[in-house]
Amino acid sequence: MQKIYRSLLAALVISSVSTGVSAKEVTVMISGGFKAALEKLAPQFEAKSGDNIILVSGPSMGKTPQAIPARLARGENADVVIMVGDALKNLEKDNWLQPGSRVELADSPIGMVVKQGDPKPNIKNEADLRNTLLQAKSIAYSDSASGRYVSSQLFNKLGIGDQMKEKAHMIERIPVASEVAKGKYALGFQQVSELLPVSGVTFIGELPEDVQYITRFAGAVTAKAEQRQEGKALLDFLSSVEAQNTIRATGMRPVKAELPVKQPDTVQ
């Protein structure tokens, strides 16, 4: 009986050790827009694959040292990058990515927040949005794709570019909503998926469709990835039908993934 017990114990130990050895750490550099979705989806992927996801956060672009291109340029390791699609294209041109590894993940609209407890302005249409911006004491926008659109195109589309010069401010690296929550700015604009996770603010809504700007998020395996297969498996999971409800819940619009076609039974 003791021999049987010892044999079972040894088998369990060996199984435990082999499982630990086979588990891989998949390092993902990710910008804020898709981060909330990945944080919710990571446990599902880890449970299915047995691998562990390590998140490294940074903007898709900009001058801050935390930006993903800057991290890669100074030699930081990553197996996967998930970021704004246009910025990902630049990394591909500079040979930072595995050729053909890009996977489309989600589209992210821009929204607006105010500090919790403040009056809720109306931005249902273009005229309402223009009026809200003109009446606001201060405005904050990000240093990434959404902020570039707000500062260089949105204000001009609304015909209020000159009026915004003194009261609109770019926020580097940190979430725009966190600064609005502190009362530093009256209005905050950023991708909806980056606004929703922040406490202390009220989400007002998305920009009206006629002046909306959609940012595509995509991922790819890096050229120097140590865990290439695991990285590809993660991207396949994030782009699957299984992940779509979570992506929607975090304020994004999933890129359409088709359900697998069931093949008809073959008649023998």
VOGU-3710 file (C-alpha; in Angstrom, 3 decimals, decimal comma):
1> mqkiyrslla> 0,000/0,000/0,000  2,830/2,351/0,863  4,506/1,558/-2,461  1,316/2,463/-4,336  0,999/5,709/-2,369  4,611/6,617/-3,099  4,166/5,857/-6,788  1,065/8,054/-6,985  2,818/10,865/-5,120  5,821/10,662/-7,443
11> alvissvstg> 3,538/10,764/-10,487  1,781/13,861/-9,177  5,092/15,602/-8,514  6,402/14,753/-11,987  3,132/15,924/-13,565  3,290/19,169/-11,598  6,872/19,834/-12,618  6,275/19,061/-16,297  3,218/21,341/-16,379  5,209/24,183/-14,852
21> vsakevtvmi> 8,035/23,675/-17,329  5,697/23,655/-20,361  3,877/26,868/-19,331  5,182/29,866/-21,259  5,168/33,564/-20,410  3,796/35,582/-23,315  4,829/39,231/-23,038  2,360/41,634/-24,641  3,088/45,308/-25,206  -0,302/46,983/-25,375
31> sggfkaalek> -1,732/50,464/-25,690  -4,676/51,645/-23,627  -7,472/51,187/-26,155  -7,473/47,380/-26,089  -6,052/46,897/-22,602  -9,370/46,639/-20,737  -10,541/43,904/-23,096  -7,323/41,918/-22,782  -7,360/42,153/-18,984  -10,811/40,551/-19,007
41> lapqfeaksg> -9,959/37,953/-21,658  -6,514/36,979/-20,360  -7,796/34,555/-17,663  -9,777/32,642/-20,298  -6,756/32,308/-22,562  -4,491/31,326/-19,686  -6,949/28,670/-18,517  -7,196/27,185/-22,021  -3,512/27,363/-22,950  -1,740/26,987/-19,629
51> dniilvsgps> 0,448/29,958/-20,549  0,764/33,245/-18,648  0,284/36,712/-20,125  2,597/39,517/-19,019  1,285/42,990/-19,877  3,546/45,948/-20,628  1,571/49,159/-21,155  2,462/52,101/-23,360  0,973/54,455/-25,962  0,930/53,399/-29,604
61> mgktpqaipa> 2,734/56,586/-30,571  4,037/59,855/-29,164  7,264/61,125/-27,672  7,003/59,561/-24,217  9,646/56,900/-23,408  6,817/54,514/-22,481  5,490/54,471/-26,063  5,632/51,016/-27,632  7,931/52,016/-30,547  10,354/53,591/-28,049
71> rlargenadv> 10,308/50,484/-25,844  11,130/48,227/-28,783  13,817/50,586/-30,065  15,711/50,423/-26,774  15,622/46,653/-26,708  12,707/45,775/-24,424  11,374/42,292/-25,088  7,889/41,513/-26,349  6,261/38,527/-28,019  3,151/40,395/-29,157
81> vimvgdalkn> 2,239/44,044/-29,690  -1,379/45,263/-29,663  -1,865/48,880/-30,668  -3,371/51,389/-33,086  -3,377/49,860/-36,564  -1,604/52,751/-38,299  1,189/52,715/-35,717  1,459/48,943/-36,109  1,910/49,472/-39,838  4,900/51,701/-39,111
91> lekdnwlqpg> 6,476/48,960/-36,984  5,937/46,532/-39,839  7,714/48,858/-42,268  10,668/49,059/-39,871  10,860/45,238/-39,651  9,876/44,990/-35,982  7,176/42,380/-36,725  6,900/38,849/-38,058  5,758/39,159/-41,701  2,122/38,215/-42,143
101> srveladspi> 1,401/38,007/-38,407  -0,915/41,036/-38,173  -4,425/40,254/-36,869  -7,289/42,770/-36,877  -8,960/42,950/-33,453  -11,414/45,819/-32,886  -12,585/49,293/-33,864  -12,655/51,925/-31,155  -14,816/55,091/-31,275  -14,063/58,328/-29,408
111> gmvvkqgdpk> -16,197/59,378/-26,457  -16,422/62,101/-23,835  -16,480/62,242/-20,022  -17,052/64,869/-17,343  -16,195/64,740/-13,667  -18,679/62,677/-11,666  -21,365/64,966/-10,246  -20,907/67,701/-12,864  -23,821/68,598/-15,183  -24,171/66,273/-18,171
121> pnikneadlr> -23,743/68,210/-21,418  -25,499/67,267/-24,640  -23,406/65,961/-27,557  -26,114/64,117/-29,496  -25,419/65,958/-32,737  -22,796/68,218/-34,282  -24,472/71,462/-33,162  -24,808/70,245/-29,568  -21,176/69,155/-29,489  -19,989/72,519/-30,833
131> ntllqaksia> -22,021/74,374/-28,226  -20,721/72,130/-25,418  -17,110/72,714/-26,453  -17,555/76,460/-26,703  -19,077/76,624/-23,217  -16,480/74,359/-21,588  -13,821/75,993/-19,417  -11,176/73,431/-20,365  -10,773/70,333/-22,521  -8,362/67,394/-22,385
141> ysdsasgryv> -7,422/64,931/-25,113  -4,874/62,115/-25,441  -1,448/62,062/-27,090  -2,449/59,080/-29,251  -4,661/58,568/-32,293  -7,889/59,923/-30,777  -6,158/63,048/-29,492  -4,519/63,753/-32,810  -7,909/63,639/-34,462  -9,565/65,850/-31,841
151> ssqlfnklgi> -6,849/68,515/-31,963  -6,065/68,548/-35,684  -9,428/67,730/-37,273  -12,465/67,728/-34,979  -12,176/71,330/-33,788  -11,682/72,537/-37,356  -14,598/70,458/-38,643  -16,772/72,207/-36,062  -15,396/75,602/-37,078  -14,010/76,366/-33,600
161> gdqmkekahm> -10,296/75,736/-34,027  -9,243/79,209/-32,904  -11,481/79,154/-29,815  -9,976/75,846/-28,670  -6,309/76,874/-28,807  -6,185/78,254/-25,280  -8,382/75,753/-23,451  -7,661/72,385/-25,098  -4,716/70,435/-23,647  -2,950/67,212/-24,605
171> ieripvasev> -2,435/64,641/-21,845  0,613/62,440/-22,288  0,704/58,750/-21,370  -1,861/58,688/-18,534  -5,636/58,242/-19,069  -7,405/61,493/-19,918  -10,344/60,558/-17,675  -8,080/60,398/-14,626  -7,262/64,090/-15,040  -10,941/64,957/-15,507
181> akgkyalgfq> -11,765/62,985/-12,342  -9,318/65,201/-10,421  -11,106/68,303/-11,663  -8,172/69,539/-13,751  -10,278/69,663/-16,926  -14,002/70,041/-17,540  -14,254/67,680/-20,529  -12,160/64,717/-21,589  -11,965/63,021/-24,981  -10,409/59,628/-25,650
191> qvsellpvsg> -11,340/56,249/-27,038  -14,376/54,911/-25,191  -12,515/51,782/-24,088  -9,986/53,971/-22,260  -12,637/56,164/-20,614  -14,944/53,478/-19,207  -12,507/51,830/-16,734  -11,716/55,109/-14,932  -13,677/55,924/-11,780  -14,682/59,416/-10,772
201> vtfigelped> -16,081/60,422/-14,158  -19,409/60,207/-15,976  -19,387/58,850/-19,498  -21,499/61,160/-21,669  -21,401/59,217/-24,904  -19,680/58,725/-28,216  -19,066/61,557/-30,653  -21,877/62,060/-33,162  -21,449/59,766/-36,161  -20,908/62,602/-38,660
211> vqyitrfaga> -17,791/63,740/-36,778  -16,772/60,415/-35,258  -13,320/58,917/-35,765  -12,797/55,179/-35,502  -9,420/53,787/-34,492  -8,586/50,260/-35,606  -6,684/48,118/-33,107  -4,610/45,219/-34,330  -1,927/42,906/-33,027  1,138/41,146/-34,373
221> vtakaeqrqe> 3,941/38,835/-33,296  7,253/40,653/-32,985  10,295/39,777/-35,076  12,287/38,859/-31,960  9,504/36,995/-30,162  10,645/34,115/-27,986  7,123/32,655/-27,839  5,952/32,941/-31,438  3,420/30,117/-31,483  1,929/31,173/-28,163
231> gkalldflss> 1,733/34,766/-29,364  -0,092/33,722/-32,519  -2,465/31,575/-30,453  -3,280/34,594/-28,276  -4,063/36,786/-31,278  -6,231/34,057/-32,799  -8,192/33,850/-29,544  -8,632/37,636/-29,290  -9,982/37,786/-32,843  -12,370/34,857/-32,357
241> veaqntirat> -16,145/34,899/-31,963  -15,616/33,801/-28,365  -14,000/37,145/-27,483  -16,524/39,457/-29,140  -18,954/40,000/-26,264  -16,138/41,081/-23,964  -14,758/43,419/-26,619  -18,187/45,044/-26,986  -18,584/45,374/-23,213  -15,372/47,391/-23,010
251> gmrpvkaelp> -16,597/49,993/-25,501  -15,207/48,685/-28,780  -16,658/47,196/-31,935  -15,183/43,769/-32,708  -13,896/43,145/-36,189  -16,233/40,551/-37,623  -15,070/36,995/-37,051  -16,929/34,251/-38,825  -18,142/31,158/-37,021  -16,490/28,016/-38,372
261> vkqpdtvq> -18,494/26,417/-41,155  -19,789/23,007/-40,202  -18,941/20,527/-42,911  -21,740/18,175/-43,978  -21,387/14,552/-43,006  -19,834/12,463/-45,725  -21,989/9,609/-46,925  -19,983/6,384/-46,917
//
